[in-house]
Amino acid sequence: VQLVESGGGLVQTGGSLRLSCVASGLTFSAYGLAWFRQAPGKEREFVAVANWRDDSTKYGDSVKGRFTISRDNAKNTVTLQMNSLKPEDTAVYFCAAGWSAFNPYVRAYNLWGQGTQVTVSS
């Protein structure tokens, strides 16, 4: 089983980035797919999750209205469109999968990618 993120980078305040995560070796449609982030010296923070059984989504309060999560079960891919980026969005972003998971808790997700760095300059 493998989750591989891509799309991180350096962007100016107000800019946009699109992160992608491709999964292999799992029954993708049965997993909740989430994004978390972790800044230096801080705990891992919930960003967004896409439900495993319908099109519903949840977002962390700090990204609501700016980020959009979407999944494509045919391509085993989950993406995170990030708009209106702020310096406080700077972090390593992780893709995570949890069996039938649809909540913001780290412990609900047992499969993790290696992370991709997002840096927003002021």
Backbone as a chain_set.jsonl record, in Angstrom:
{"seq": "VQLVESGGGLVQTGGSLRLSCVASGLTFSAYGLAWFRQAPGKEREFVAVANWRDDSTKYGDSVKGRFTISRDNAKNTVTLQMNSLKPEDTAVYFCAAGWSAFNPYVRAYNLWGQGTQVTVSS", "coords": {"N": [[0.85, -1.185, 0.0], [0.514, 2.198, -0.808], [0.828, 5.713, -0.6], [1.275, 8.569, -2.447], [2.281, 11.803, -2.516], [2.182, 14.888, -4.381], [3.004, 18.095, -5.838], [3.581, 20.174, -4.096], [5.328, 23.223, -3.092], [6.847, 26.495, -3.493], [5.157, 29.503, -2.966], [3.72, 32.759, -3.374], [2.057, 34.918, -0.994], [-1.438, 34.83, -1.238], [-1.47, 33.345, -3.513], [-1.925, 30.218, -5.369], [-1.992, 26.65, -5.055], [-1.954, 23.234, -6.088], [-2.374, 20.181, -4.72], [-1.721, 16.73, -5.131], [-2.561, 13.292, -4.571], [-1.767, 10.033, -5.048], [-2.993, 6.804, -4.749], [-2.148, 3.393, -4.132], [-2.603, -0.153, -4.093], [-4.772, -0.535, -2.374], [-8.302, -0.779, -1.588], [-9.615, 1.685, -2.883], [-12.069, 3.112, -2.953], [-13.281, 2.493, -0.571], [-12.149, 3.867, 1.417], [-11.826, 6.693, 3.532], [-10.423, 9.726, 2.503], [-7.964, 11.965, 3.367], [-6.414, 15.154, 4.07], [-3.768, 16.33, 5.975], [-1.72, 18.622, 7.834], [1.499, 19.73, 8.936], [3.31, 21.968, 10.709], [6.588, 23.225, 11.581], [7.443, 22.363, 14.88], [4.83, 22.152, 15.685], [1.676, 20.425, 16.273], [0.248, 17.803, 14.245], [-2.18, 18.856, 11.973], [-5.596, 18.807, 11.099], [-6.811, 19.165, 7.799], [-8.601, 18.64, 5.572], [-11.193, 16.335, 4.507], [-12.414, 13.789, 2.366], [-15.355, 12.072, 1.909], [-15.85, 8.499, 1.988], [-18.097, 7.293, 0.914], [-19.82, 9.024, -0.373], [-20.192, 12.285, -1.88], [-19.567, 14.041, 0.085], [-17.77, 16.385, 2.165], [-15.376, 17.586, 4.599], [-13.889, 20.313, 6.372], [-11.063, 21.865, 7.949], [-11.283, 24.61, 10.229], [-9.533, 26.703, 9.666], [-9.076, 26.661, 6.956], [-11.413, 26.695, 5.571], [-13.444, 27.688, 2.862], [-11.297, 28.443, 1.342], [-9.759, 26.243, 0.578], [-10.198, 23.251, -1.356], [-11.191, 19.941, -1.406], [-11.074, 16.997, -3.36], [-11.979, 13.86, -4.831], [-11.118, 11.171, -6.991], [-12.277, 8.264, -7.731], [-11.913, 6.509, -9.813], [-9.37, 7.0, -10.652], [-7.891, 6.625, -8.427], [-7.15, 8.832, -6.872], [-6.708, 11.705, -4.838], [-7.204, 15.132, -4.473], [-6.082, 18.399, -3.462], [-7.055, 21.529, -3.721], [-5.681, 24.597, -3.245], [-6.309, 27.831, -2.477], [-5.867, 31.418, -2.238], [-3.643, 31.549, -0.507], [-1.871, 31.74, 2.6], [0.836, 32.913, 4.71], [0.715, 31.418, 7.074], [-0.174, 29.001, 6.219], [1.973, 27.546, 5.573], [3.631, 24.509, 5.69], [4.315, 20.972, 6.057], [2.475, 18.9, 4.052], [0.318, 16.182, 4.337], [-1.039, 13.304, 2.869], [-3.656, 11.092, 3.735], [-5.201, 7.955, 4.503], [-8.05, 6.238, 5.641], [-9.9, 3.449, 6.699], [-13.198, 3.606, 5.907], [-13.302, 6.1, 7.079], [-14.252, 9.341, 8.186], [-13.61, 11.824, 9.504], [-11.928, 14.301, 11.588], [-9.67, 13.302, 12.924], [-6.397, 12.298, 13.662], [-5.837, 9.702, 14.488], [-7.675, 8.116, 13.205], [-6.771, 7.441, 10.737], [-4.796, 5.222, 9.068], [-3.012, 4.953, 7.036], [-0.444, 6.647, 5.439], [1.061, 9.215, 3.451], [4.327, 10.392, 2.37], [4.584, 13.058, 2.606], [4.512, 16.489, 1.478], [6.137, 19.543, 0.914], [4.846, 22.73, 1.52], [5.308, 26.079, 1.03], [4.623, 29.346, 1.869], [5.299, 32.517, 0.994], [5.665, 35.765, 2.435]], "CA": [[0.0, 0.0, 0.0], [1.352, 3.381, -0.933], [0.238, 7.007, -0.921], [2.352, 9.431, -2.929], [1.837, 13.186, -2.733], [2.95, 15.754, -5.268], [2.409, 19.402, -6.074], [4.006, 21.211, -3.173], [6.291, 24.174, -3.621], [6.919, 27.838, -2.933], [4.199, 30.402, -3.599], [3.543, 34.016, -2.645], [0.766, 35.13, -0.336], [-2.532, 35.051, -2.174], [-1.357, 32.442, -4.644], [-2.617, 28.931, -5.337], [-1.283, 25.403, -5.328], [-2.809, 22.061, -6.158], [-1.708, 18.965, -4.28], [-2.326, 15.467, -5.558], [-2.139, 12.088, -3.868], [-2.15, 8.82, -5.768], [-2.951, 5.633, -3.871], [-2.043, 2.084, -4.767], [-2.602, -1.286, -3.178], [-5.909, -0.557, -1.458], [-9.624, -0.589, -2.187], [-9.655, 3.14, -2.723], [-13.42, 3.629, -2.729], [-13.727, 2.152, 0.782], [-11.348, 4.651, 2.354], [-11.871, 8.137, 3.625], [-9.148, 10.314, 2.098], [-7.818, 13.238, 4.066], [-5.165, 15.919, 4.09], [-3.332, 16.941, 7.217], [-0.489, 19.383, 7.67], [2.284, 19.887, 10.15], [4.328, 23.008, 10.681], [7.66, 22.941, 12.546], [7.136, 22.599, 16.277], [3.388, 22.096, 15.945], [1.031, 19.132, 16.078], [-0.369, 17.591, 12.948], [-3.469, 19.547, 11.94], [-6.555, 18.381, 10.084], [-7.094, 20.149, 6.751], [-9.835, 18.31, 4.857], [-11.431, 14.917, 4.251], [-13.459, 13.443, 1.396], [-16.039, 10.866, 2.381], [-15.638, 7.31, 1.181], [-19.325, 6.744, 0.355], [-20.548, 10.002, -1.18], [-19.366, 13.436, -2.247], [-19.466, 14.994, 1.184], [-16.431, 16.772, 2.594], [-15.239, 18.392, 5.809], [-12.698, 21.15, 6.338], [-10.645, 22.547, 9.142], [-11.778, 25.985, 10.263], [-8.554, 27.645, 9.128], [-8.982, 26.583, 5.494], [-12.749, 26.748, 4.965], [-13.641, 28.753, 1.883], [-10.075, 28.647, 0.549], [-9.272, 24.956, 0.076], [-11.208, 22.317, -1.833], [-10.725, 18.569, -1.57], [-11.877, 16.201, -4.272], [-11.419, 12.538, -5.061], [-11.482, 10.49, -8.23], [-12.109, 6.847, -7.415], [-11.457, 5.805, -11.012], [-7.932, 7.223, -10.793], [-7.264, 6.442, -7.105], [-6.479, 10.104, -6.623], [-7.371, 12.764, -4.082], [-6.503, 16.387, -4.692], [-6.37, 19.522, -2.579], [-6.859, 22.82, -4.368], [-5.454, 25.59, -2.199], [-6.349, 29.192, -2.995], [-5.704, 32.503, -1.255], [-2.709, 31.015, 0.489], [-1.33, 32.659, 3.593], [2.076, 32.384, 5.307], [0.407, 30.43, 8.105], [-0.442, 27.716, 5.566], [3.255, 26.88, 5.381], [3.697, 23.259, 6.437], [4.361, 19.746, 5.269], [1.114, 18.4, 3.856], [0.272, 14.729, 4.259], [-2.226, 12.593, 2.441], [-3.918, 9.989, 4.66], [-6.359, 7.123, 4.188], [-8.572, 5.454, 6.748], [-11.037, 2.606, 6.306], [-14.505, 4.188, 6.23], [-13.088, 7.262, 7.94], [-14.763, 10.651, 7.751], [-13.503, 12.675, 10.679], [-10.683, 15.07, 11.573], [-8.741, 12.796, 13.926], [-5.224, 11.61, 13.119], [-5.873, 8.277, 14.846], [-8.611, 7.395, 12.329], [-6.115, 7.204, 9.448], [-3.654, 4.342, 9.305], [-2.124, 4.964, 5.871], [0.062, 8.011, 5.276], [2.098, 9.5, 2.491], [5.595, 10.885, 2.912], [4.446, 14.497, 2.803], [5.039, 17.425, 0.497], [6.323, 20.839, 1.549], [4.221, 23.927, 0.972], [5.847, 27.275, 1.662], [3.962, 30.556, 1.395], [6.118, 33.666, 1.369], [4.896, 36.999, 2.678]], "C": [[0.89, 1.24, 0.0], [0.501, 4.598, -1.254], [1.382, 7.925, -1.296], [1.79, 10.802, -3.254], [2.746, 13.884, -3.745], [2.267, 17.106, -5.33], [2.799, 20.49, -5.109], [5.004, 22.157, -3.82], [6.237, 25.486, -2.878], [5.97, 28.75, -3.704], [4.083, 31.662, -2.755], [2.164, 34.066, -1.992], [-0.295, 35.487, -1.368], [-2.528, 34.113, -3.366], [-2.094, 31.13, -4.415], [-1.649, 27.789, -5.605], [-2.296, 24.28, -5.366], [-1.977, 20.84, -5.789], [-2.468, 17.746, -4.788], [-1.756, 14.32, -4.746], [-2.679, 10.886, -4.631], [-1.952, 7.628, -4.838], [-2.834, 4.364, -4.686], [-2.081, 1.004, -3.696], [-3.72, -1.324, -2.171], [-7.204, -0.398, -2.235], [-10.011, 0.863, -1.97], [-11.033, 3.638, -2.327], [-13.936, 3.357, -1.328], [-13.026, 2.978, 1.854], [-11.744, 6.123, 2.333], [-10.484, 8.669, 3.308], [-9.031, 11.722, 2.651], [-6.469, 13.879, 3.787], [-4.974, 16.482, 5.487], [-2.09, 17.761, 6.914], [0.205, 19.525, 9.012], [3.371, 20.92, 9.922], [5.389, 22.689, 11.731], [7.249, 23.296, 13.968], [5.676, 22.523, 16.64], [2.86, 20.685, 15.722], [0.448, 19.046, 14.666], [-1.819, 18.104, 12.992], [-4.336, 19.031, 10.804], [-6.81, 19.515, 9.093], [-8.44, 19.86, 6.087], [-9.947, 16.797, 4.698], [-12.558, 14.778, 3.249], [-14.038, 12.1, 1.796], [-15.831, 9.703, 1.421], [-16.892, 6.883, 0.445], [-20.171, 7.741, -0.422], [-19.633, 11.187, -1.438], [-19.18, 14.426, -1.115], [-18.017, 15.201, 1.602], [-16.501, 17.533, 3.915], [-13.919, 19.144, 5.73], [-12.353, 21.658, 7.728], [-11.047, 24.007, 9.083], [-10.821, 26.956, 9.575], [-8.48, 27.642, 7.605], [-10.338, 26.655, 4.806], [-12.876, 27.946, 4.034], [-12.436, 29.016, 1.002], [-9.572, 27.357, -0.094], [-10.458, 24.096, -0.362], [-10.581, 20.948, -2.02], [-11.65, 17.848, -2.532], [-11.186, 14.856, -4.481], [-11.942, 11.985, -6.369], [-11.212, 9.009, -8.006], [-11.617, 6.041, -8.622], [-9.944, 5.91, -11.185], [-7.176, 7.038, -9.487], [-6.516, 7.696, -6.671], [-7.348, 11.009, -5.761], [-6.531, 14.029, -4.255], [-6.94, 17.439, -3.671], [-6.029, 20.795, -3.333], [-6.784, 23.875, -3.289], [-5.375, 26.973, -2.829], [-6.17, 30.197, -1.86], [-4.77, 32.079, -0.124], [-2.117, 32.116, 1.356], [-0.026, 32.083, 4.153], [1.815, 31.307, 6.357], [-0.029, 29.077, 7.53], [0.842, 26.928, 5.326], [3.37, 25.661, 6.287], [4.044, 22.126, 5.482], [2.946, 19.184, 5.241], [1.161, 16.899, 3.595], [-1.084, 14.263, 3.75], [-2.412, 11.398, 3.376], [-5.182, 9.255, 4.241], [-6.761, 6.307, 5.406], [-9.813, 4.695, 6.314], [-12.337, 3.221, 6.826], [-14.403, 5.42, 7.123], [-13.689, 8.524, 7.321], [-14.797, 11.561, 8.962], [-12.128, 13.328, 10.691], [-9.578, 14.542, 12.485], [-7.619, 11.974, 13.299], [-5.337, 10.106, 13.329], [-6.813, 7.458, 13.949], [-7.973, 6.972, 11.016], [-4.855, 6.397, 9.669], [-2.672, 4.291, 8.142], [-1.736, 6.411, 5.588], [1.083, 8.088, 4.16], [3.319, 10.089, 3.176], [5.573, 12.39, 3.155], [5.059, 15.306, 1.68], [5.051, 18.82, 1.123], [5.586, 21.933, 0.775], [4.755, 25.117, 1.75], [5.201, 28.498, 1.023], [4.766, 31.748, 1.905], [5.255, 34.917, 1.508], [5.401, 38.143, 1.83]], "O": [[1.886, 1.31, 0.719], [-0.421, 4.534, -2.066], [2.354, 8.05, -0.55], [0.946, 10.956, -4.136], [3.906, 13.517, -3.931], [1.112, 17.256, -4.933], [2.386, 21.636, -5.284], [5.464, 21.932, -4.939], [5.668, 25.589, -1.791], [5.975, 28.771, -4.935], [4.323, 31.628, -1.548], [1.24, 33.355, -2.388], [-0.084, 36.324, -2.245], [-3.481, 34.09, -4.145], [-2.788, 30.95, -3.415], [-0.635, 27.946, -6.286], [-3.361, 24.363, -4.756], [-1.001, 20.511, -6.462], [-3.696, 17.743, -4.86], [-0.614, 14.37, -4.29], [-3.886, 10.746, -4.831], [-0.897, 7.461, -4.226], [-3.358, 4.272, -5.796], [-1.656, 1.209, -2.559], [-3.639, -2.072, -1.196], [-7.211, 0.053, -3.38], [-10.659, 1.207, -0.982], [-11.153, 4.498, -1.454], [-14.945, 3.939, -0.929], [-13.277, 2.81, 3.047], [-11.964, 6.716, 1.277], [-9.484, 8.131, 3.784], [-9.9, 12.565, 2.426], [-5.525, 13.233, 3.333], [-5.894, 17.033, 6.091], [-1.48, 17.608, 5.855], [-0.418, 19.451, 10.071], [4.233, 20.765, 9.058], [5.112, 21.954, 12.679], [6.766, 24.398, 14.227], [5.306, 22.799, 17.782], [3.503, 19.86, 15.074], [0.196, 20.051, 14.002], [-2.569, 17.818, 13.925], [-3.862, 18.843, 9.683], [-7.001, 20.667, 9.482], [-9.314, 20.726, 6.042], [-8.952, 16.074, 4.745], [-13.527, 15.537, 3.268], [-13.315, 11.124, 1.994], [-15.661, 9.888, 0.216], [-16.792, 6.177, -0.559], [-21.144, 7.349, -1.066], [-18.422, 11.094, -1.233], [-18.686, 15.533, -1.332], [-17.162, 14.333, 1.424], [-17.55, 18.055, 4.293], [-12.96, 18.684, 5.11], [-13.228, 21.855, 8.572], [-11.143, 24.582, 7.998], [-11.262, 27.93, 8.965], [-7.874, 28.542, 7.021], [-10.403, 26.675, 3.577], [-12.474, 29.061, 4.367], [-12.542, 29.74, 0.012], [-9.02, 27.385, -1.194], [-11.559, 24.196, 0.179], [-9.569, 20.805, -2.706], [-12.862, 18.062, -2.522], [-9.971, 14.734, -4.327], [-13.055, 12.289, -6.797], [-10.071, 8.555, -8.081], [-10.975, 5.004, -8.457], [-9.313, 5.037, -11.779], [-5.967, 7.263, -9.429], [-5.395, 7.625, -6.168], [-8.565, 11.071, -5.933], [-5.302, 13.989, -4.189], [-8.028, 17.363, -3.1], [-4.858, 21.102, -3.556], [-7.718, 24.033, -2.502], [-4.476, 27.25, -3.624], [-6.305, 29.864, -0.683], [-5.082, 32.238, 1.056], [-1.897, 33.245, 0.917], [0.189, 30.873, 4.073], [2.614, 30.383, 6.509], [-0.229, 28.119, 8.277], [0.793, 25.767, 4.92], [3.225, 25.768, 7.505], [4.063, 22.301, 4.264], [2.308, 19.017, 6.28], [1.924, 16.413, 2.761], [-2.131, 14.769, 4.155], [-1.435, 10.76, 3.766], [-6.112, 9.85, 3.696], [-5.915, 5.755, 6.11], [-10.678, 5.247, 5.634], [-12.541, 3.339, 8.034], [-15.345, 5.735, 7.85], [-13.638, 8.736, 6.109], [-15.857, 12.013, 9.394], [-11.258, 12.96, 9.902], [-8.636, 15.274, 12.787], [-7.868, 11.068, 12.503], [-4.976, 9.324, 12.449], [-6.743, 6.229, 13.945], [-8.578, 6.216, 10.255], [-3.947, 6.834, 10.376], [-1.62, 3.661, 8.243], [-2.594, 7.289, 5.507], [1.866, 7.163, 3.944], [3.345, 10.264, 4.395], [6.447, 12.928, 3.835], [5.999, 14.869, 1.016], [4.092, 19.224, 1.78], [5.691, 22.039, -0.447], [4.667, 25.16, 2.977], [5.225, 28.667, -0.196], [4.89, 31.951, 3.113], [4.263, 35.098, 0.802], [4.87, 39.251, 1.908]]}, "num_chains": 1, "name": "protein.A"}
